[in-house]
Amino acid sequence: MIHPLSLFACSTCRVSMIEGGGDAAGWSIFFLLVVILAILGGIAFFMFRIARREREFFDPSLSDDYQPTDS
């Protein structure tokens, strides 16, 4: 049976991954996933915070009277 890793890597990379690098590669992927999720979470947090503050401190005198035309 063909090992799935042999389909994606050259023989040198595959052997070194199987012998000892697999754990490090897995942890590095997990670390990068955590970093990406933290950044996306921070962006979402600040977007919701800005929207909430806009709703809370909205001054109607500063808005325009735009009425969309029906086409």
N, C-alpha and C positions, 0 to 999 in steps of 0.2 A: 504494500500500500504506500502511496506517495504521501509524505508528510506535508501538511498545508504550508508550512513556512518555506519549504523548498520552492514553492511556486512564486514567492514574492521576493526572494533575496538570492544573492549569489552564494556560492558554496562557502566562502570564507565568512560572510556575514551570518549565514545560517548556522554554521558550526559554533561560532563564538556566541551567538544568541542562545543556543541550546545549552552550551557548557556553562555559562555564568552570567550572561548579559541580559537574560530575559527578565529577571526580577527588576533590574535597574531600569530597563526600558518601560516596563509596566508602571513603575512608580513615577517615572518622568511624565508619562502620558497622564496619569492621575493628577500629578501636580499641576500640569498645564490646564487640565480641565477645571481644577479648583480655581486657578487664577482667572480663567476666562469667565467662569460663573460669578466670581467676586466682582469683576469689572462690570459685567452686565447687570448684576444686582445693584451696584452703586449707581449706575446710570439710571436704572428704573426708579430707585429710591429718590434721586434728585429730581427726576421728571415729575413724580407724584407730589413731591414736596413743593415744587414750583407751582403746579396746578392748584394745589390746596391753598397756598398763600395767595395766588391770584384771585381765587374765588372768595377768600376771606377778606381781602383788602381791596376789592374791586370798587373803583370810583366811577359811577355812571356818567358823571359830567365829562370824563375824558374819553368816552367812546363816541364813535361816529354814528351817523344816522343812515348807514348804507342799507338800502332795500334792494334785493336782487330783482331784476326784471324777469317776467315770465316770457319765455321764448317758445 
